[in-house]
Amino acid sequence: MSAQIERNVPAILTYGRKILEMFPEIPSSRKHFQYDFHIPHSDNPDSSNDNIRDFIVKNLGFTQVQAENCVIVHKNLKPEGLSWHIDDCQLVKFKKDKTPKYNIVQYILLDNTGEKFVYLYFNNSKQILPKFTILFYSSTHGVDFEGGTLKLADGKEILSVKNHGFVVDSREAHMVTRITKGIRNVSVVKIY
């Protein structure tokens, strides 16, 4: 890759690639699954939360405690998609001679430019980071919408298919391409 192209890579994507180098087991922890219940995105999707919790315990191997403490968000993704991001994180930059005032455990250093780059984990309501993100798709690429491809930092692309889903490590950097037609529905579950 040329230096000019590499300079234009978003910092979050650079971080995502570094995390994959640091933790090479992350891609093998991805899991595809199918589910057989309806998630009514157009009318009270929260009515499906009990089905989702039951499914992740019985079919994905998570504990009852994890299911009870998970966070479920139902999304109709906006047409612009999502830029590169890591769930519950933000990029914070410090000068080399400054020390973060926050709990250092909340930071992972990315230093490839001569400056100190760190990711500050958001203080979410649970005060801890999610371990896994589970995606339950309620619409199908090419049928219900166009565009909207999920891309991961290692180049893996995932097209949504209704009643299918994926489990990914929450440290994975990801983005969703622009939605050019229709509505892309997904339920996002964060496991702590």
KEKE-3310 file (N, C-alpha, C; in steps of 0.2 Angstrom, whole numbers, plus 5000, padded with zeros to 4 digits):
npx = (5004:5003:5011:5004:4990:4990:4991:4978:4970:4957:4960:4953:4952:4965:4968:4959:4965:4977:4973:4969:4981:4987:4978:4976:4966:4954:4946:4943:4933:4922:4905:4892:4875:4858:4841:4824:4813:4802:4806:4799:4802:4795:4785:4785:4798:4805:4797:4802:4813:4814:4814:4826:4835:4833:4837:4851:4856:4852:4856:4868:4877:4879:4878:4864:4865:4873:4864:4853:4859:4862:4863:4851:4847:4837:4838:4835:4844:4852:4852:4865:4874:4886:4901:4918:4921:4922:4913:4906:4917:4929:4941:4955:4967:4983:4996:5014:5020:5010:4999:4985:4971:4961:4956:4968:4967:4956:4961:4969:4984:4989:5001:5008:5012:5020:5014:5004:4991:4976:4963:4949:4938:4920:4911:4899:4882:4885:4898:4908:4916:4908:4910:4906:4897:4882:4873:4857:4849:4835:4831:4835:4849:4849:4836:4827:4834:4848:4865:4873:4883:4891:4907:4923:4939:4949:4945:4935:4918:4901:4885:4868:4856:4839:4833:4846:4862:4876:4890:4902:4918:4918:4928:4932:4935:4923:4912:4898:4892:4885:4868:4858:4846:4830:4827:4837:4836:4842:4845:4855:4865:4873:4885:4891)
npy = (4994:5011:5025:5037:5032:5025:5035:5040:5031:5028:5031:5023:5011:5008:5005:4994:4985:4983:4978:4965:4960:4959:4951:4937:4927:4933:4933:4920:4918:4923:4920:4912:4911:4905:4910:4907:4915:4930:4947:4961:4975:4986:4988:4989:4982:4978:4968:4956:4954:4944:4932:4934:4934:4921:4913:4916:4910:4897:4893:4899:4898:4907:4913:4912:4923:4932:4934:4940:4952:4958:4971:4977:4983:4989:4993:5003:5006:5021:5030:5034:5024:5018:5025:5020:5012:5007:4997:5006:5014:5028:5038:5045:5058:5061:5071:5066:5069:5069:5061:5051:5056:5047:5030:5020:5007:5008:5011:5008:5008:5016:5019:5024:5035:5044:5052:5051:5040:5034:5023:5028:5021:5022:5028:5018:5013:5002:5003:4994:4986:4979:4962:4954:4956:4954:4951:4952:4949:4957:4960:4958:4959:4965:4962:4968:4980:4989:4991:4994:4985:4976:4979:4972:4975:4966:4965:4956:4954:4956:4952:4956:4944:4940:4933:4927:4929:4936:4933:4943:4948:4961:4970:4972:4982:4990:4994:5001:5001:5014:5015:5012:5010:5006:4998:4994:4983:4979:4970:4974:4966:4967:4959:4957)
npz = (5000:4996:5003:5003:5002:5014:5023:5023:5029:5040:5058:5067:5059:5057:5071:5073:5065:5071:5083:5079:5075:5088:5095:5088:5088:5087:5074:5072:5082:5078:5074:5064:5063:5063:5066:5072:5075:5074:5073:5075:5068:5063:5072:5089:5092:5104:5109:5106:5114:5124:5117:5110:5121:5126:5115:5114:5125:5124:5111:5108:5118:5128:5146:5157:5166:5158:5148:5154:5158:5146:5133:5122:5107:5094:5077:5064:5051:5047:5030:5027:5033:5043:5050:5052:5067:5084:5095:5109:5111:5109:5100:5107:5109:5116:5121:5121:5133:5142:5154:5154:5164:5168:5172:5168:5163:5155:5142:5127:5119:5103:5093:5080:5073:5079:5088:5103:5103:5109:5114:5122:5132:5132:5146:5149:5154:5161:5165:5161:5147:5133:5129:5118:5103:5096:5081:5075:5061:5052:5040:5022:5012:4996:4994:5003:5005:4997:4997:5012:5018:5030:5035:5041:5050:5045:5032:5029:5023:5027:5022:5026:5030:5032:5047:5050:5058:5067:5078:5085:5091:5102:5102:5088:5075:5064:5050:5041:5025:5014:5013:4999:4995:5001:5018:5031:5043:5060:5075:5088:5100:5115:5124:5141)
capx = (5000:5007:5011:4998:4984:4990:4989:4971:4966:4955:4963:4950:4953:4972:4968:4956:4970:4982:4970:4969:4988:4988:4974:4974:4960:4947:4942:4940:4928:4916:4900:4886:4869:4851:4836:4817:4807:4801:4808:4795:4805:4790:4780:4787:4803:4806:4793:4806:4819:4814:4816:4833:4838:4832:4841:4858:4858:4851:4859:4875:4882:4880:4875:4858:4867:4875:4858:4849:4863:4864:4859:4848:4845:4834:4840:4834:4850:4851:4855:4873:4877:4890:4908:4922:4920:4922:4907:4907:4924:4931:4948:4957:4974:4986:5003:5018:5022:5004:4996:4978:4968:4956:4958:4973:4964:4951:4965:4974:4989:4990:5006:5011:5013:5025:5010:5001:4984:4973:4955:4945:4931:4915:4908:4892:4879:4887:4904:4912:4915:4905:4914:4904:4892:4878:4869:4851:4846:4828:4830:4839:4852:4847:4828:4824:4838:4854:4871:4873:4887:4896:4915:4927:4945:4953:4942:4929:4912:4895:4879:4863:4850:4834:4834:4853:4865:4883:4893:4908:4921:4916:4934:4933:4933:4919:4908:4892:4892:4879:4862:4856:4839:4826:4828:4841:4835:4846:4845:4862:4865:4880:4886:4896)
capy = (5000:5017:5030:5042:5028:5023:5041:5041:5025:5030:5029:5017:5005:5006:5002:4988:4980:4982:4973:4959:4957:4958:4945:4934:4923:4936:4931:4913:4918:4925:4914:4914:4907:4906:4910:4906:4919:4936:4953:4966:4981:4991:4988:4986:4976:4976:4962:4950:4953:4938:4927:4935:4932:4914:4911:4917:4905:4890:4892:4903:4896:4912:4911:4916:4930:4937:4936:4945:4959:4961:4977:4975:4989:4988:4999:5004:5010:5027:5029:5035:5019:5019:5025:5015:5013:5001:4998:5009:5017:5034:5039:5051:5059:5064:5072:5061:5070:5070:5055:5051:5057:5042:5024:5017:5001:5010:5014:5004:5013:5015:5024:5023:5042:5048:5055:5045:5039:5029:5023:5029:5017:5026:5026:5017:5013:4996:5004:4990:4985:4973:4957:4951:4960:4949:4955:4948:4953:4956:4961:4954:4963:4963:4961:4974:4986:4989:4994:4992:4979:4976:4977:4972:4977:4962:4965:4952:4958:4952:4954:4953:4940:4939:4927:4925:4933:4935:4935:4946:4951:4969:4975:4973:4989:4989:5000:4999:5005:5018:5011:5016:5009:5002:4999:4989:4982:4974:4970:4973:4964:4968:4954:4960)
capz = (5000:4996:5009:5002:5003:5021:5027:5022:5032:5047:5064:5070:5055:5059:5077:5072:5062:5076:5088:5076:5076:5095:5097:5081:5089:5086:5068:5073:5087:5074:5073:5060:5066:5060:5071:5069:5077:5071:5076:5071:5068:5062:5077:5095:5092:5111:5111:5104:5118:5128:5112:5109:5127:5126:5110:5115:5130:5122:5105:5107:5123:5134:5152:5159:5169:5153:5144:5158:5158:5140:5131:5116:5103:5088:5073:5056:5050:5042:5024:5027:5035:5049:5048:5055:5074:5089:5100:5116:5111:5105:5099:5111:5108:5121:5119:5124:5140:5147:5156:5155:5171:5169:5174:5163:5161:5149:5136:5123:5115:5096:5092:5074:5070:5083:5093:5107:5101:5113:5113:5128:5132:5135:5152:5148:5160:5165:5167:5158:5140:5130:5126:5112:5100:5092:5077:5073:5055:5051:5033:5018:5007:4989:4993:5007:5004:4994:5000:5019:5019:5036:5034:5047:5049:5041:5025:5029:5022:5029:5020:5030:5028:5037:5051:5051:5062:5068:5084:5084:5097:5103:5100:5081:5071:5059:5047:5037:5019:5013:5011:4993:4993:5006:5025:5034:5050:5063:5082:5091:5107:5118:5130:5145)
cpx = (5004:5006:5005:4991:4984:4988:4982:4966:4964:4958:4960:4951:4960:4972:4965:4961:4975:4979:4970:4976:4989:4984:4971:4968:4954:4943:4939:4934:4921:4911:4894:4881:4863:4846:4829:4811:4807:4803:4804:4797:4800:4785:4783:4792:4805:4802:4797:4812:4819:4816:4823:4837:4838:4837:4848:4860:4857:4855:4866:4880:4883:4876:4868:4860:4869:4869:4854:4852:4865:4860:4857:4845:4843:4835:4837:4839:4849:4855:4863:4877:4881:4898:4912:4922:4921:4917:4910:4914:4924:4938:4950:4964:4977:4993:5008:5020:5016:5002:4989:4976:4963:4960:4962:4970:4959:4955:4969:4978:4989:4995:5010:5013:5017:5021:5007:4994:4982:4966:4953:4939:4926:4913:4900:4889:4881:4894:4910:4911:4912:4911:4912:4898:4888:4873:4863:4848:4839:4826:4836:4842:4850:4839:4825:4828:4844:4859:4871:4877:4891:4903:4918:4934:4950:4950:4936:4922:4906:4889:4873:4858:4845:4834:4841:4856:4872:4885:4900:4911:4920:4922:4935:4930:4928:4915:4903:4892:4885:4874:4859:4849:4836:4828:4832:4840:4839:4845:4852:4861:4872:4880:4892:4899)
cpy = (5006:5021:5034:5038:5027:5029:5042:5036:5028:5027:5023:5011:5003:5003:4995:4983:4978:4977:4966:4956:4955:4951:4941:4929:4926:4934:4924:4913:4921:4919:4916:4909:4909:4906:4909:4909:4926:4942:4958:4973:4987:4992:4985:4981:4974:4969:4956:4949:4947:4932:4928:4932:4924:4910:4911:4912:4898:4888:4894:4901:4902:4910:4915:4923:4935:4939:4941:4952:4962:4967:4975:4982:4987:4994:4998:5009:5016:5026:5030:5030:5021:5020:5020:5017:5006:5002:5001:5012:5024:5035:5046:5052:5063:5065:5067:5062:5071:5062:5056:5052:5051:5035:5021:5011:5002:5012:5008:5009:5011:5021:5022:5030:5046:5052:5049:5045:5033:5029:5024:5025:5022:5024:5025:5015:5007:4997:4999:4989:4979:4968:4954:4956:4954:4953:4950:4952:4952:4959:4958:4959:4960:4962:4967:4980:4984:4993:4990:4986:4981:4974:4977:4974:4973:4961:4960:4957:4953:4955:4951:4949:4939:4933:4924:4931:4931:4937:4937:4948:4959:4973:4976:4979:4987:4995:4997:5004:5009:5013:5015:5015:5005:5003:4993:4988:4977:4975:4969:4971:4964:4964:4957:4954)
cpz = (5000:5002:5009:5004:5011:5025:5028:5026:5039:5053:5067:5066:5057:5066:5077:5069:5067:5082:5085:5076:5083:5097:5090:5082:5087:5080:5069:5078:5084:5073:5069:5063:5062:5066:5068:5072:5074:5075:5072:5072:5067:5067:5084:5095:5099:5113:5110:5109:5122:5123:5111:5115:5128:5121:5111:5121:5127:5115:5104:5113:5128:5140:5153:5162:5163:5149:5148:5158:5152:5138:5124:5113:5096:5083:5066:5054:5045:5036:5023:5030:5042:5047:5053:5063:5078:5094:5107:5116:5107:5105:5103:5110:5113:5118:5123:5131:5145:5148:5157:5162:5173:5170:5167:5160:5155:5143:5133:5118:5108:5095:5086:5070:5073:5088:5097:5105:5106:5112:5120:5128:5135:5142:5150:5154:5165:5168:5166:5151:5138:5128:5119:5109:5095:5088:5074:5067:5054:5044:5028:5012:5000:4988:4997:5006:5000:4997:5007:5021:5025:5034:5040:5045:5045:5034:5024:5028:5024:5026:5024:5027:5033:5040:5052:5056:5063:5075:5083:5091:5097:5101:5093:5079:5065:5056:5043:5031:5018:5011:5005:4992:4999:5013:5027:5041:5054:5071:5085:5098:5109:5124:5134:5149)
residu = (MET:SER:ALA:GLN:ILE:GLU:ARG:ASN:VAL:PRO:ALA:ILE:LEU:THR:TYR:GLY:ARG:LYS:ILE:LEU:GLU:MET:PHE:PRO:GLU:ILE:PRO:SER:SER:ARG:LYS:HIS:PHE:GLN:TYR:ASP:PHE:HIS:ILE:PRO:HIS:SER:ASP:ASN:PRO:ASP:SER:SER:ASN:ASP:ASN:ILE:ARG:ASP:PHE:ILE:VAL:LYS:ASN:LEU:GLY:PHE:THR:GLN:VAL:GLN:ALA:GLU:ASN:CYS:VAL:ILE:VAL:HIS:LYS:ASN:LEU:LYS:PRO:GLU:GLY:LEU:SER:TRP:HIS:ILE:ASP:ASP:CYS:GLN:LEU:VAL:LYS:PHE:LYS:LYS:ASP:LYS:THR:PRO:LYS:TYR:ASN:ILE:VAL:GLN:TYR:ILE:LEU:LEU:ASP:ASN:THR:GLY:GLU:LYS:PHE:VAL:TYR:LEU:TYR:PHE:ASN:ASN:SER:LYS:GLN:ILE:LEU:PRO:LYS:PHE:THR:ILE:LEU:PHE:TYR:SER:SER:THR:HIS:GLY:VAL:ASP:PHE:GLU:GLY:GLY:THR:LEU:LYS:LEU:ALA:ASP:GLY:LYS:GLU:ILE:LEU:SER:VAL:LYS:ASN:HIS:GLY:PHE:VAL:VAL:ASP:SER:ARG:GLU:ALA:HIS:MET:VAL:THR:ARG:ILE:THR:LYS:GLY:ILE:ARG:ASN:VAL:SER:VAL:VAL:LYS:ILE:TYR)
# end
